[in-house]
């Protein structure tokens, strides 16, 4: 993936390229634009590590009633 942001100097932000990509992935996940799987793949993390990053920032996991029903069906409860 190539991302060019003209005029952005990460050194001045005290941030690495990987940290910037993580921040972008978290923003896109928390706004509902990326699923957890896609966001974690964007930063080359497994879901558990990505969830830990969300927890550090006090960002809730996107989990709704449809997700719950799907999980219950998978478990054979519904």
N, C-alpha and C positions, 0 to 999 in steps of 0.2 A: 504494500500500500504506500502510496506517495501522497503526502499532504504538505502543501507549501502555503505558508502564511507570511506574506511579505511584510517586512518591518517588525516581525515578532522575534525578539531575542530572548530565548529561553534562559540564558545565563542570567540576564537581568531579573527574570522572574524567580531565579533560584529553583528551576524546574528542568527535569530531563524530558526528552522526547516521550519516553514511556509513561512518565507521570502525566504529561499533557494528554496522551491518548487515554489513560485511565480516567482522567477528569471528564473528557468528552464522552466516553462510554457510560460513565455514571450519570451524567446529565441526560443523555439520550435514553437510558433505562428509566430514570426517575420521572421523565416526562412521558413515558409510555411509547416512545418511538422505537425502542429496541427491546426485545425480550431479554431475559437474563442469559439465556444460552448464547444469543448473538452478541450481547454486550461482553460477556466473558471471553468469547472467541476473539473479539476485536482486540482485546488486550492480552491474548494468549494465556489466560488463566483458567483454571477449572472453576466450576460454579461455587464450590465451597470457599475458595479464596476470594472470589468476587463478592460473595455474600458477607465475608468478613470485612471487606473494604466498605460495603454498604453500612454494616453495623458500626464501624468506626465513625462514620459520618451521620449516624442516627437516621438513615434512610430506610424506610419500610420496604419490605419485599412486596412487589405487586402480586397479590393473590386474591382472587375474587370468588364469588359464588360458583361461577362456571368451573374454575380450577378445582374447587373443592368437590363439586359433583363428579368431575372427571376422575379425580383421585379416588373417590369413594367407589365409583364404577370399576376402576382398575382393581381395587381391593375386593370387589365382589359384594360390597355392602349395599349398593343400589343397582 
